Amino acid sequence: MSITTAPPSAPSPAAEPPRGRSDLVIVGAGIVGLAHAFEAARRGLTVTVVERDWQPVGASVRNFGHCCVTAQRGDQLELAYRARAGWLEAAKSSGLWAREAGALVVARSATEMAVLEELRTERGADTVRLRTRGEVAAELGRAGGDGDIEGGAFLPDDLRVNPREAAPRLAEWLSIQPRVTVVWGTQVNGVEEGIVHTSRGPVHGDRVLLCVGHDLDRLYPQAAEEHGIERCRLTMARVVAPEAFRTDAAILTATSMLRYEGFTAMPSGPRLREEVTGHSPELLDVVANVMFTRLPDGTALVGDSHAYGSTAPPFEEESTSRLLLAAAAEVLGAGELRVTERWQGVYASSGRGPLLVRDLAPGVRALSVTSGIGMTLSFGLAAATFDDSLAATA
């Protein structure tokens, strides 16, 4: 296959579907759909991507840009490591910003530190590198010292990308590949074996992948309902980062540990939840993950809260945003953080499992990440799909 290594200076969006038949039609140009397009193109397949909007604007650009590898467990851990390799390959090909910057987990109590020590025992000292309180404070650029820090752990296998640029850049690059067509501004109205019916006419393919996240209920409501798919709303903000905060590593806290099974499965995991419930019930009330990541321009992304439902009301409580910003500022040892942007993230969630992989008709598969780790798993899912190692339910 001939691969073009440099993306154009500006995208040339295709608004008309190809007239011929593709090996694969992908519905949805979020990161899961684009990762599958990238993997398919690498394997020499012809691909058509159909997207209702004119650029990626959903969950793939509204997140922290943190590929959270180490905190996964079981099958998700294996997929996350495969995804890590895929991200680095995509970055090399497309020129998108990606850093093997890792993640720094800040421990502010003996219990939090115990969880990290137990994870180090399970995974090894190369994968979980314990840090002293002074080392953590220096990494955060804290002017106020380390008095409220117990220690921490650096997770070198975690990866950072810029969520504002990653999916759009990858889509731009894919659009100039000889075997790939990206069709923007095109609504999908229905799918059957070999045909995707769109607002611009039929798109034909030997195989169809529906990578539409929570919007699966717009096309196959019964499948979405059977998997219990809901919309999870996030409160997020972009802030001017403190001058001394310069690390590209993702910064995680105790509430972050409560979000991932890699941490909660440790012997001290239940005690950690009890402890956070005791001192910060207001954070658990909004299902907080107090974390932040620095963008290449020096600003920082701060969040986030989680609220679940069948739809996503657009209204956000200012008190929730202020709570998250104050918690982040406390970890940074900074004063009030100056906000430059706020937004609502929305992704697919289900209490019945982290993934929906379901064959809906001959040659038609729906694939949604229903656990908030689409950026983490995307390229791993794509590799597994084409290796036929990702089990589907009928």
TALINHU-V741477 format. One record per pair of residues at least 24 apart in sequence whose C-alpha atoms are under 6 Angstrom apart, sorted by the first residue. I is the first residue (numbers start at 1). J is the second residue. D is the distance in whole Angstrom. If there is no record, write none. Layout:
i->I j->J d->D
i->I j->J d->D
//
This chain:
i->1 j->44 d->6
i->5 j->93 d->5
i->7 j->173 d->5
i->11 j->172 d->5
i->14 j->183 d->5
i->15 j->183 d->5
i->15 j->184 d->6
i->21 j->204 d->5
i->21 j->205 d->5
i->22 j->46 d->5
i->22 j->47 d->6
i->22 j->205 d->5
i->23 j->205 d->5
i->23 j->206 d->5
i->24 j->205 d->5
i->24 j->206 d->6
i->24 j->207 d->5
i->24 j->208 d->6
i->25 j->49 d->6
i->25 j->205 d->5
i->25 j->208 d->5
i->26 j->208 d->6
i->26 j->209 d->5
i->27 j->210 d->5
i->27 j->211 d->6
i->28 j->211 d->5
i->28 j->212 d->5
i->30 j->56 d->6
i->30 j->60 d->6
i->31 j->60 d->6
i->31 j->167 d->6
i->32 j->378 d->5
i->33 j->211 d->5
i->35 j->379 d->5
i->36 j->382 d->5
i->46 j->179 d->5
i->46 j->180 d->6
i->47 j->180 d->5
i->48 j->180 d->6
i->48 j->181 d->5
i->48 j->182 d->6
i->49 j->182 d->5
i->49 j->183 d->6
i->50 j->183 d->5
i->51 j->184 d->5
i->51 j->186 d->6
i->52 j->185 d->5
i->52 j->186 d->4
i->52 j->187 d->5
i->53 j->184 d->6
i->53 j->185 d->5
i->54 j->184 d->5
i->54 j->185 d->5
i->56 j->168 d->6
i->59 j->346 d->6
i->59 j->347 d->6
i->61 j->163 d->5
i->61 j->164 d->5
i->62 j->345 d->5
i->65 j->160 d->6
i->65 j->161 d->5
i->65 j->162 d->5
i->65 j->163 d->5
i->66 j->160 d->5
i->67 j->158 d->6
i->67 j->159 d->5
i->67 j->160 d->6
i->67 j->375 d->6
i->67 j->376 d->4
i->68 j->158 d->5
i->68 j->376 d->6
i->69 j->158 d->5
i->71 j->260 d->6
i->71 j->262 d->4
i->72 j->262 d->5
i->73 j->262 d->5
i->79 j->377 d->6
i->79 j->380 d->5
i->80 j->376 d->6
i->80 j->377 d->5
i->82 j->380 d->5
i->83 j->377 d->5
i->83 j->379 d->4
i->83 j->380 d->4
i->86 j->379 d->5
i->94 j->173 d->6
i->96 j->166 d->6
i->97 j->161 d->6
i->98 j->160 d->6
i->98 j->161 d->4
i->99 j->159 d->6
i->99 j->160 d->5
i->100 j->159 d->5
i->101 j->159 d->6
i->101 j->248 d->6
i->101 j->249 d->5
i->102 j->155 d->5
i->102 j->156 d->4
i->102 j->157 d->6
i->102 j->158 d->4
i->102 j->159 d->5
i->102 j->249 d->5
i->103 j->154 d->6
i->103 j->155 d->5
i->103 j->158 d->6
i->103 j->249 d->5
i->103 j->250 d->4
i->103 j->251 d->6
i->104 j->153 d->6
i->104 j->154 d->5
i->104 j->251 d->5
i->105 j->152 d->5
i->105 j->153 d->5
i->105 j->251 d->6
i->105 j->252 d->5
i->105 j->253 d->6
i->106 j->152 d->5
i->106 j->253 d->5
i->107 j->150 d->5
i->107 j->151 d->5
i->107 j->152 d->5
i->108 j->149 d->4
i->108 j->150 d->5
i->109 j->150 d->5
i->111 j->272 d->6
i->115 j->268 d->5
i->128 j->155 d->5
i->129 j->153 d->5
i->129 j->154 d->5
i->140 j->245 d->5
i->141 j->244 d->5
i->141 j->245 d->5
i->142 j->332 d->6
i->142 j->333 d->5
i->144 j->333 d->6
i->193 j->362 d->6
i->193 j->363 d->6
i->207 j->363 d->5
i->208 j->364 d->5
i->209 j->364 d->6
i->209 j->365 d->5
i->209 j->366 d->6
i->210 j->366 d->5
i->211 j->367 d->5
i->213 j->348 d->6
i->213 j->368 d->5
i->214 j->348 d->4
i->228 j->350 d->5
i->229 j->349 d->6
i->229 j->350 d->5
i->230 j->309 d->5
i->230 j->310 d->5
i->230 j->348 d->6
i->230 j->349 d->5
i->231 j->308 d->6
i->231 j->309 d->5
i->231 j->310 d->6
i->231 j->311 d->6
i->231 j->347 d->6
i->231 j->348 d->5
i->231 j->349 d->6
i->232 j->307 d->5
i->232 j->308 d->5
i->232 j->346 d->5
i->232 j->347 d->5
i->232 j->349 d->6
i->233 j->306 d->6
i->233 j->307 d->5
i->233 j->345 d->6
i->233 j->346 d->5
i->234 j->304 d->6
i->234 j->305 d->5
i->234 j->306 d->5
i->234 j->344 d->5
i->234 j->345 d->5
i->235 j->304 d->5
i->235 j->305 d->5
i->235 j->344 d->5
i->236 j->302 d->6
i->236 j->303 d->5
i->236 j->304 d->5
i->236 j->342 d->6
i->236 j->343 d->6
i->237 j->301 d->6
i->237 j->302 d->5
i->237 j->341 d->6
i->237 j->342 d->4
i->238 j->300 d->6
i->238 j->301 d->5
i->238 j->339 d->6
i->238 j->340 d->6
i->238 j->341 d->5
i->239 j->299 d->6
i->239 j->300 d->5
i->239 j->338 d->5
i->239 j->339 d->4
i->239 j->340 d->5
i->240 j->299 d->5
i->240 j->338 d->6
i->241 j->299 d->5
i->241 j->300 d->5
i->248 j->294 d->6
i->250 j->293 d->5
i->251 j->291 d->5
i->251 j->292 d->5
i->252 j->291 d->5
i->255 j->289 d->5
i->255 j->290 d->6
i->256 j->289 d->5
i->357 j->392 d->5
i->358 j->392 d->5
i->358 j->393 d->5
i->358 j->394 d->6
i->359 j->394 d->5
//
